[in-house]
């Protein structure tokens, strides 16, 4: 498999996980973190790519917590939209490398 296909599958997995929440779910959070680690979080990612990986990780930590997403508004759809936007920004960062911004 090519790297592009691997990235596409990883992004699809993150979107699936985002659609599974919200709520405390340690297993889903572990899955999201495992995907992000394979994408370079904490080892090998730098610059904009590292920033976007961290943003997505932090958003998943909020999403799969016990209602911490409420701090961003009381509508889970709004936070899910934010999480999906974070994932899309990560996808774009991975597609072009770590040099640019959205």
Residue pairs with C-beta under 8 A, 6 or more apart in sequence:
7 39
7 91
7 94
7 95
10 35
10 38
10 39
11 87
11 90
11 91
11 94
13 31
13 35
14 32
14 35
14 36
14 56
14 60
14 87
14 90
15 84
15 87
17 28
17 31
17 32
17 35
17 60
18 60
18 63
18 80
18 83
18 84
18 87
19 80
20 28
21 28
21 63
21 64
21 76
21 80
22 63
22 64
22 67
22 69
22 76
22 79
22 80
23 64
23 66
23 67
24 64
24 65
24 66
25 64
26 64
28 64
29 60
29 61
29 64
32 56
32 57
32 60
32 64
33 41
33 57
33 60
36 53
36 56
36 57
36 60
37 43
39 45
39 53
39 90
39 94
40 49
40 50
40 53
41 50
41 53
41 54
41 57
45 53
45 98
46 98
47 98
47 99
48 93
48 98
48 99
48 100
48 101
49 93
49 94
49 97
49 98
50 98
51 93
52 86
52 89
52 90
52 93
52 94
53 90
55 86
55 89
55 90
56 83
56 86
56 87
56 90
59 82
59 83
59 86
60 83
61 68
62 68
62 69
62 71
62 72
62 79
63 69
63 79
63 80
63 83
69 76
69 79
72 78
72 79
72 82
73 79
89 102
92 102
93 100
93 102
